[in-house]
Amino acid sequence: MLLSALLLATTNSVGHEDVARYWLAPSNQPGLVFTGRWDSSNPLVPWCEWQGASVSLNFDGTGVGMTLDPGMSSEWYRVVVDGDYFNSTKIEIDPGGISSPVLVQGLNPGAHRIEVIKETYVGDATKFYGFYGFGGSGPLNPGPRPTHRIEFYGDSNLAGYSLEHESNQWGSQYQGSTNTYAGIASRRLDAEYHNISASGETISSLHNRYDRLSWWTPNPKWDFSRFTPELVVVNLGANDVGRSEAFIRASYHSFLDDLRLTHPNAHIVLFNGWGWDYAEPANYIADVVSSRNDSNMSAAVFPWLFEQWHGCESDHAGMADYLVDHVRLVLGWPVVEGEIASSYGRGGGVANGSFEGRAPFGGFGWRYGAHDSGVQRLQAPAIAKHGDFFVLLQNGASIQQPNPALPSQTAIVTLWLRGEFGGESATVTLDFRNQKMWTNPLREQSWTVPLTTQWAAHSFSLSAPTGGSRPVFHTRLTIAGDSQARIGVDAVQMAVQ
């Protein structure tokens, strides 16, 4: 057996256990469940390239490992045990041949589920040889698959660029697919998904690759009969900004023509964010859809307000909110709650104003938290004003959150602040901005607040301007401490009316 021979050849990487005590689940094991674009022409060595592809196994045992070849570059893989996506872990596998890492051990005896998800698409094919395990009888019945199927097409945002960093940092260690809105929305909709996305893609460039098993080469083609989606989501167009609207519209129509031929019965959604540019595709995708006279096609938008180009996990949780609301409306699919705190305030309110929720990488829906050494989300029920958590700002650090707003609306903010030593101060800033990213505020006001060691409520309000060629699009709330301060922030509330 190929897997057995490979495992014997890599005993040193397996560790302390006697190889003879292991059970095996080779890649052609009937109980394995493959999701994503896998090439199984050689069932003993299936391979995949696109991020989000996964393989899972139900098993009886106390631990499990896998044998794979990551290809020509280091790739990251997410290990999910017993369906716990929030507390799942990532491992990096370096190139250089076949590896047999232990994924988890020390589980309670009995039935478990392991899922391994390809988080990155840096190199070429990942070759999968199988699982091995110990401490039990091995593979079990795979059980039912998810109810629905979704296919996603996107650019760097949906490919998970900087997913685990709030300041747009490049690095495959920050990239992922599981906690993009494709992964989050699919879990909330009980769906399997394919994530066919790559950094830099335009509508037409991904149109040329949408039917591939590999980004790099046109062949082999993906066999669409192997995965028939009920829903197709297209999040493309941001990289087309700068071209003429006529060109972008024509690119959408050309891609939609082929998607409709490929998926005659699927509901197709154009899903775009606004907040990039004055003439961005989100402004007219609804018109593109209506001009096609296709009752099984729709458009949905979300506000693109996370200023540093790409969304992190909490931003993707917010995007997932908008998508699942749309799917519930147009298709009637049941929706369950998500596990990741969103950075998107709804109905004029801030998101996660008491800081009780967070994303797996540590962000909590306010920029800039997890990657700013001066910002800490602390669990301290005896100290927090509301709930179990509050945020500590040190040495001039700040947090901010944007939300949609319209001309003439008034933003009203109430929040609780305290100093650690007394005598510190905090600065609260409200501003209003237009649709284009990185433009100066249309109106802005700051308030400096002296603090004591006791929590105290503070309220502020600012009205948006009216008129002008570029109207108000969103408001931004920023909370900062002075350069020597250690200040607590909690129970932030905002209304835009």
C-alpha positions as CSV (number, residue, x, y, z in Angstrom):
1,M,0.0,0.0,0.0
2,L,1.4,3.4,-1.0
3,L,0.5,5.2,2.1
4,S,1.9,2.5,4.4
5,A,5.2,2.6,2.5
6,L,5.4,6.4,2.7
7,L,4.6,6.3,6.4
8,L,7.3,3.8,7.1
9,A,9.7,6.0,5.1
10,T,8.9,9.0,7.3
11,T,8.8,7.4,10.7
12,N,11.1,10.0,12.2
13,S,8.5,12.7,11.5
14,V,5.7,10.6,13.1
15,G,7.5,10.4,16.4
16,H,7.2,8.2,19.4
17,E,4.6,5.7,18.4
18,D,5.3,2.3,16.9
19,V,4.2,2.4,13.2
20,A,2.7,-1.1,13.5
21,R,0.1,0.2,15.9
22,Y,-1.2,2.8,13.4
23,W,-4.4,2.4,11.4
24,L,-4.4,3.9,7.8
25,A,-6.9,5.7,5.7
26,P,-5.3,6.0,2.3
27,S,-6.6,8.6,-0.2
28,N,-8.9,6.1,-1.8
29,Q,-10.5,5.2,1.5
30,P,-14.3,5.2,1.0
31,G,-14.9,7.2,4.2
32,L,-12.9,10.2,3.1
33,V,-14.8,13.3,2.0
34,F,-13.2,15.6,-0.5
35,T,-14.5,19.1,-1.0
36,G,-13.2,21.6,-3.6
37,R,-11.6,21.1,-6.9
38,W,-9.6,17.9,-6.6
39,D,-8.1,15.9,-9.4
40,S,-8.7,12.3,-8.7
41,S,-7.5,10.8,-11.9
42,N,-5.0,8.9,-9.8
43,P,-7.1,8.0,-6.7
44,L,-4.0,7.1,-4.7
45,V,-2.6,10.6,-5.2
46,P,-5.4,13.1,-5.6
47,W,-4.3,16.7,-5.9
48,C,-5.8,20.2,-5.4
49,E,-4.5,23.8,-5.9
50,W,-7.3,26.3,-5.1
51,Q,-7.6,27.5,-1.5
52,G,-10.6,26.2,0.5
53,A,-10.2,22.6,-0.9
54,S,-10.5,20.1,2.0
55,V,-10.5,16.5,3.0
56,S,-12.1,15.1,6.1
57,L,-12.5,11.8,7.9
58,N,-14.7,10.5,10.7
59,F,-12.6,8.1,12.8
60,D,-12.4,6.2,16.0
61,G,-9.1,7.0,17.8
62,T,-7.1,9.3,20.0
63,G,-5.0,11.0,17.3
64,V,-4.5,11.4,13.6
65,G,-1.9,12.6,11.1
66,M,-1.7,12.9,7.4
67,T,0.7,12.3,4.6
68,L,1.0,14.9,1.8
69,D,3.3,16.8,-0.5
70,P,2.7,20.6,-0.5
71,G,4.3,21.1,-3.9
72,M,6.9,23.7,-4.9
73,S,6.2,26.2,-2.1
74,S,5.3,26.3,1.6
75,E,1.6,26.1,2.1
76,W,-0.6,26.5,5.1
77,Y,-3.3,24.1,6.1
78,R,-6.1,24.4,8.7
79,V,-6.8,21.5,11.0
80,V,-10.3,21.3,12.3
81,V,-11.2,18.8,15.0
82,D,-14.8,17.8,15.7
83,G,-16.1,20.8,13.8
84,D,-14.6,23.4,16.0
85,Y,-13.6,26.0,13.4
86,F,-13.1,28.8,15.9
87,N,-10.5,27.0,17.8
88,S,-8.9,25.2,14.9
89,T,-5.2,25.5,14.2
90,K,-3.0,26.2,11.2
91,I,0.2,24.3,10.2
92,E,2.8,25.2,7.6
93,I,4.2,22.4,5.4
94,D,7.5,23.3,3.6
95,P,8.4,22.0,0.1
96,G,10.9,19.3,-0.4
97,G,8.9,16.2,-0.7
98,I,6.4,14.1,1.3
99,S,5.6,14.9,4.9
100,S,3.7,13.0,7.6
101,P,2.8,15.4,10.4
102,V,0.8,14.5,13.4
103,L,-2.3,16.7,13.3
104,V,-3.8,16.0,16.7
105,Q,-3.2,13.6,19.6
106,G,-4.4,13.0,23.1
107,L,-8.1,13.0,22.2
108,N,-10.6,11.2,24.4
109,P,-11.1,7.6,23.1
110,G,-14.1,7.4,20.7
111,A,-15.5,8.9,17.6
112,H,-14.0,12.1,16.2
113,R,-13.8,14.1,12.9
114,I,-10.7,15.6,11.3
115,E,-10.9,18.1,8.5
116,V,-7.8,19.5,6.7
117,I,-8.3,22.7,4.6
118,K,-5.9,24.1,2.2
119,E,-5.7,27.7,3.4
120,T,-3.2,29.2,0.9
121,Y,-2.6,29.0,-2.8
122,V,1.1,30.0,-3.1
123,G,2.6,27.3,-5.3
124,D,1.2,24.5,-7.2
125,A,-0.6,21.2,-6.4
126,T,-0.9,19.7,-3.0
127,K,-0.8,15.9,-3.3
128,F,-2.7,14.0,-0.6
129,Y,-1.8,10.4,0.2
130,G,-4.0,9.7,3.2
131,F,-4.5,9.9,6.9
132,Y,-3.0,7.6,9.6
133,G,-4.2,7.3,13.2
134,F,-3.8,5.6,16.4
135,G,-5.6,4.6,19.6
136,G,-8.8,3.2,18.0
137,S,-10.4,1.2,15.2
138,G,-9.9,3.8,12.5
139,P,-12.2,5.1,9.7
140,L,-16.0,5.4,10.4
141,N,-19.0,6.1,8.2
142,P,-18.6,9.7,6.8
143,G,-22.2,10.7,7.6
144,P,-24.3,13.2,5.5
145,R,-22.7,16.0,3.5
146,P,-23.9,19.6,4.0
147,T,-27.3,20.5,2.5
148,H,-26.3,23.1,-0.1
149,R,-23.5,23.9,-2.6
150,I,-22.0,27.3,-3.3
151,E,-19.4,28.4,-5.8
152,F,-17.5,31.6,-5.2
153,Y,-15.4,33.6,-7.7
154,G,-13.3,36.5,-6.4
155,D,-10.0,38.4,-6.2
156,S,-7.5,39.0,-3.4
157,N,-10.1,39.8,-0.8
158,L,-12.0,36.5,-1.2
159,A,-8.7,34.7,-1.6
160,G,-8.0,35.7,2.0
161,Y,-5.2,38.2,1.5
162,S,-4.3,39.6,4.9
163,L,-7.2,37.8,6.5
164,E,-5.4,37.5,9.8
165,H,-4.0,40.9,10.0
166,E,-5.8,44.3,10.4
167,S,-3.1,46.4,8.7
168,N,-3.0,44.7,5.3
169,Q,0.2,42.8,5.8
170,W,1.3,40.4,3.1
171,G,2.5,37.0,4.1
172,S,1.1,33.5,3.6
173,Q,0.9,33.2,7.4
174,Y,-1.8,35.8,7.3
175,Q,-3.7,34.3,4.4
176,G,-6.6,31.9,4.6
177,S,-9.9,30.7,3.2
178,T,-11.8,29.1,6.1
179,N,-12.6,32.4,7.7
180,T,-13.2,34.4,4.5
181,Y,-16.9,35.3,4.0
182,A,-17.0,32.3,1.6
183,G,-16.2,29.9,4.5
184,I,-18.2,31.8,7.2
185,A,-21.3,32.2,5.0
186,S,-21.2,28.6,3.9
187,R,-21.0,27.3,7.4
188,R,-24.0,29.5,8.3
189,L,-25.9,28.2,5.3
190,D,-25.0,24.5,5.8
191,A,-23.2,24.5,2.4
192,E,-20.1,23.1,0.8
193,Y,-18.2,25.7,-1.2
194,H,-15.5,26.2,-3.8
195,N,-13.4,29.3,-3.5
196,I,-12.0,30.1,-7.0
197,S,-10.2,33.4,-6.2
198,A,-6.8,34.9,-6.7
199,S,-5.1,38.1,-6.0
200,G,-5.2,40.7,-8.7
201,E,-8.0,39.1,-10.7
202,T,-10.2,41.3,-12.9
203,I,-13.6,40.1,-14.2
204,S,-12.2,39.0,-17.5
205,S,-9.0,37.4,-16.2
206,L,-10.9,35.2,-13.8
207,H,-13.4,34.5,-16.6
208,N,-10.5,33.0,-18.4
209,R,-9.7,30.7,-15.4
210,Y,-13.0,30.0,-13.9
211,D,-13.1,26.4,-15.3
212,R,-9.6,25.4,-14.3
213,L,-8.2,22.9,-11.8
214,S,-5.1,25.1,-11.8
215,W,-4.6,28.8,-11.9
216,W,-1.4,28.3,-13.9
217,T,-2.5,26.2,-16.9
218,P,-5.6,25.9,-18.9
219,N,-5.7,22.1,-18.7
220,P,-6.9,20.0,-17.2
221,K,-10.4,21.6,-17.0
222,W,-12.6,21.2,-14.0
223,D,-15.5,18.8,-14.6
224,F,-18.5,20.9,-13.4
225,S,-20.7,17.8,-13.3
226,R,-18.8,16.8,-10.2
227,F,-20.1,19.8,-8.2
228,T,-23.4,21.4,-9.2
229,P,-23.9,24.6,-7.1
230,E,-27.3,26.0,-6.2
231,L,-25.7,29.4,-5.7
232,V,-22.9,31.1,-7.5
233,V,-21.4,34.3,-5.9
234,V,-19.2,36.6,-8.1
235,N,-17.2,39.2,-6.1
236,L,-15.1,40.8,-8.9
237,G,-14.7,44.3,-10.3
238,A,-12.5,46.1,-7.7
239,N,-9.4,45.5,-9.8
240,D,-11.3,46.9,-12.9
241,V,-11.7,50.3,-11.3
242,G,-10.0,52.8,-13.7
243,R,-11.4,51.2,-16.8
244,S,-14.5,52.6,-18.4
245,E,-17.9,51.6,-17.1
246,A,-18.8,50.3,-20.5
247,F,-15.8,48.0,-20.5
248,I,-16.6,46.7,-17.0
249,R,-20.3,46.1,-17.8
250,A,-19.3,44.2,-21.0
251,S,-16.9,42.1,-18.9
252,Y,-19.7,41.2,-16.5
253,H,-22.0,40.2,-19.3
254,S,-19.5,38.0,-21.0
255,F,-18.7,36.2,-17.7
256,L,-22.4,35.9,-16.8
257,D,-23.1,34.5,-20.2
258,D,-20.7,31.6,-19.6
259,L,-21.7,31.1,-16.0
260,R,-25.4,30.8,-17.0
261,L,-24.5,28.2,-19.7
262,T,-22.4,26.3,-17.1
263,H,-24.9,26.5,-14.3
264,P,-28.4,26.8,-16.0
265,N,-30.3,26.3,-12.7
266,A,-28.1,28.1,-10.2
267,H,-29.0,31.4,-8.6
268,I,-26.1,33.8,-9.5
269,V,-25.3,36.8,-7.3
270,L,-23.1,39.8,-8.1
271,F,-21.8,40.7,-4.7
272,N,-19.7,43.9,-4.5
273,G,-18.6,46.4,-1.9
274,W,-18.8,50.2,-2.2
275,G,-16.4,52.5,-0.6
276,W,-13.4,52.1,-2.9
277,D,-14.0,54.8,-5.6
278,Y,-16.6,57.2,-6.9
279,A,-17.2,55.1,-10.1
280,E,-16.9,51.6,-8.7
281,P,-18.9,48.6,-10.0
282,A,-21.0,48.3,-6.8
283,N,-22.8,51.4,-8.0
284,Y,-24.3,49.7,-11.1
285,I,-24.2,45.9,-10.6
286,A,-28.0,45.9,-9.9
287,D,-28.5,47.6,-13.3
288,V,-26.2,44.9,-14.9
289,V,-28.4,42.2,-13.4
290,S,-31.7,43.9,-14.3
291,S,-30.7,44.3,-17.9
292,R,-30.3,40.6,-18.3
293,N,-33.9,39.8,-17.6
294,D,-32.9,36.7,-15.6
295,S,-35.2,35.9,-12.7
296,N,-32.6,33.6,-11.2
297,M,-29.9,36.3,-10.8
298,S,-29.6,39.2,-8.3
299,A,-27.2,41.7,-6.9
300,A,-26.2,42.6,-3.4
301,V,-23.8,45.1,-1.9
302,F,-21.9,45.6,1.4
303,P,-20.1,48.7,2.6
304,W,-16.3,48.5,2.1
305,L,-15.3,50.5,5.1
306,F,-12.2,48.7,6.4
307,E,-9.7,51.3,5.2
308,Q,-6.6,49.2,4.6
309,W,-7.7,47.5,1.3
310,H,-8.4,44.0,2.4
311,G,-10.8,42.6,5.0
312,C,-9.7,40.6,8.1
313,E,-11.7,37.9,9.7
314,S,-14.1,40.2,11.6
315,D,-14.7,42.2,8.4
316,H,-15.4,38.9,6.5
317,A,-17.9,38.0,9.3
318,G,-19.7,41.3,8.4
319,M,-19.6,40.6,4.7
320,A,-21.1,37.1,5.5
321,D,-23.9,38.9,7.4
322,Y,-24.9,40.8,4.2
323,L,-24.6,37.7,2.0
324,V,-26.6,35.3,4.2
325,D,-29.3,38.0,4.6
326,H,-29.5,38.2,0.9
327,V,-29.6,34.5,0.4
328,R,-32.3,34.1,3.0
329,L,-34.3,36.7,1.1
330,V,-33.9,35.4,-2.4
331,L,-33.7,31.6,-1.8
332,G,-35.2,31.1,1.6
333,W,-32.3,29.0,3.0
334,P,-32.2,28.6,6.8
335,V,-29.4,30.5,8.5
336,V,-27.6,29.8,11.7
337,E,-25.6,32.3,13.8
338,G,-21.9,32.9,13.0
339,E,-19.1,32.2,15.5
340,I,-16.9,35.3,14.6
341,A,-17.5,38.8,15.9
342,S,-18.3,41.2,13.0
343,S,-16.8,44.6,12.5
344,Y,-20.0,45.8,10.7
345,G,-22.4,47.9,12.8
346,R,-25.9,47.5,11.6
347,G,-28.7,50.1,11.8
348,G,-26.4,52.9,12.7
349,G,-24.8,51.2,15.7
350,V,-21.2,50.1,16.2
351,A,-20.3,46.5,16.2
352,N,-19.0,44.7,19.3
353,G,-19.2,47.8,21.4
354,S,-18.6,46.0,24.6
355,F,-15.8,43.9,23.1
356,E,-17.3,40.6,24.2
357,G,-16.7,38.9,20.8
358,R,-13.5,38.4,18.8
359,A,-12.2,36.7,15.6
360,P,-10.0,33.6,15.8
361,F,-6.8,35.6,15.0
362,G,-7.5,38.0,17.9
363,G,-9.1,41.0,16.3
364,F,-12.4,42.1,17.8
365,G,-14.0,44.2,15.0
366,W,-12.2,47.5,15.8
367,R,-9.1,48.6,13.9
368,Y,-6.4,48.4,15.1
369,G,-6.4,45.9,17.9
370,A,-4.7,42.5,17.5
371,H,-1.6,43.8,15.8
372,D,-1.0,47.0,17.9
373,S,1.0,46.5,21.0
374,G,-0.7,49.5,22.6
375,V,-4.1,47.9,22.3
376,Q,-5.3,45.0,24.5
377,R,-8.7,43.3,24.8
378,L,-8.7,42.2,28.4
379,Q,-10.9,39.7,30.2
380,A,-11.6,41.2,33.6
381,P,-15.2,40.8,34.8
382,A,-14.4,42.5,38.1
383,I,-13.1,45.6,36.2
384,A,-15.1,45.8,33.0
385,K,-18.0,48.2,32.9
386,H,-20.2,45.8,30.9
387,G,-19.7,42.1,30.5
388,D,-16.4,40.3,30.9
389,F,-14.1,42.4,28.6
390,F,-12.9,45.9,28.0
391,V,-10.2,47.4,25.9
392,L,-7.0,49.0,27.3
393,L,-5.3,51.7,25.2
394,Q,-1.7,52.5,26.1
395,N,0.9,55.0,25.0
396,G,-1.3,56.9,22.5
397,A,-2.7,53.9,20.8
398,S,-6.2,54.2,19.2
399,I,-9.0,52.1,17.9
400,Q,-11.5,53.1,15.3
401,Q,-14.6,51.8,13.5
402,P,-16.4,53.2,10.4
403,N,-20.1,52.8,9.7
404,P,-22.4,53.9,6.8
405,A,-23.9,57.4,7.0
406,L,-25.8,59.8,4.8
407,P,-25.8,63.6,4.4
408,S,-27.5,65.5,7.2
409,Q,-27.6,62.5,9.6
410,T,-26.4,63.0,13.1
411,A,-24.0,60.5,14.8
412,I,-24.6,60.2,18.6
413,V,-22.0,58.3,20.6
414,T,-22.0,57.2,24.2
415,L,-19.1,55.4,25.8
416,W,-17.5,54.6,29.1
417,L,-13.9,55.6,29.9
418,R,-11.5,55.4,32.9
419,G,-7.9,56.0,33.6
420,E,-5.7,53.5,35.3
421,F,-3.9,56.1,37.5
422,G,-6.1,59.3,37.3
423,G,-5.1,62.4,35.5
424,E,-5.0,60.8,32.1
425,S,-7.1,62.0,29.1
426,A,-8.7,60.4,26.1
427,T,-9.6,61.9,22.7
428,V,-12.7,60.9,20.9
429,T,-13.1,61.9,17.2
430,L,-16.1,61.7,14.9
431,D,-15.9,62.4,11.2
432,F,-17.8,62.1,8.0
433,R,-16.3,61.0,4.7
434,N,-17.3,60.4,1.1
435,Q,-17.2,57.3,-1.0
436,K,-13.6,57.3,-2.2
437,M,-11.0,55.6,0.0
438,W,-8.3,57.7,1.6
439,T,-10.0,61.1,1.1
440,N,-10.0,63.8,3.8
441,P,-13.0,64.1,6.1
442,L,-15.8,66.3,5.0
443,R,-16.5,67.2,8.6
444,E,-14.5,66.3,11.8
445,Q,-14.6,67.1,15.5
446,S,-12.5,65.9,18.4
447,W,-13.2,66.0,22.1
448,T,-10.5,65.6,24.8
449,V,-11.9,64.1,28.0
450,P,-10.1,64.2,31.4
451,L,-10.3,60.8,33.2
452,T,-10.4,59.5,36.8
453,T,-9.9,56.0,38.0
454,Q,-13.7,55.4,38.0
455,W,-15.7,54.5,34.9
456,A,-17.7,57.5,33.6
457,A,-20.1,57.9,30.7
458,H,-19.4,60.4,28.0
459,S,-21.6,61.4,25.1
460,F,-20.8,63.2,21.8
461,S,-22.6,64.0,18.6
462,L,-21.8,65.4,15.2
463,S,-24.1,66.2,12.2
464,A,-23.0,65.3,8.7
465,P,-22.8,68.1,6.1
466,T,-25.1,68.4,3.2
467,G,-24.5,69.4,-0.4
468,G,-21.3,69.2,-2.4
469,S,-20.5,67.0,-5.4
470,R,-19.3,64.1,-3.3
471,P,-21.9,63.5,-0.6
472,V,-21.3,61.8,2.8
473,F,-20.9,58.1,2.6
474,H,-19.7,57.0,6.0
475,T,-18.8,58.1,9.5
476,R,-15.8,57.0,11.5
477,L,-15.4,56.9,15.3
478,T,-11.9,57.0,16.7
479,I,-10.9,56.6,20.4
480,A,-7.3,57.3,21.5
481,G,-5.4,57.8,24.8
482,D,-2.8,60.4,25.4
483,S,0.9,59.5,25.0
484,Q,1.4,58.6,28.6
485,A,-2.1,57.1,29.3
486,R,-3.4,53.7,30.2
487,I,-7.1,54.1,29.6
488,G,-10.1,51.7,29.6
489,V,-12.8,51.8,27.0
490,D,-16.1,49.9,27.3
491,A,-19.8,49.8,26.4
492,V,-19.5,51.9,23.3
493,Q,-22.9,52.8,21.7
494,M,-23.6,54.8,18.6
495,A,-26.8,55.8,16.7
496,V,-26.9,57.5,13.3
497,Q,-30.2,59.2,12.7
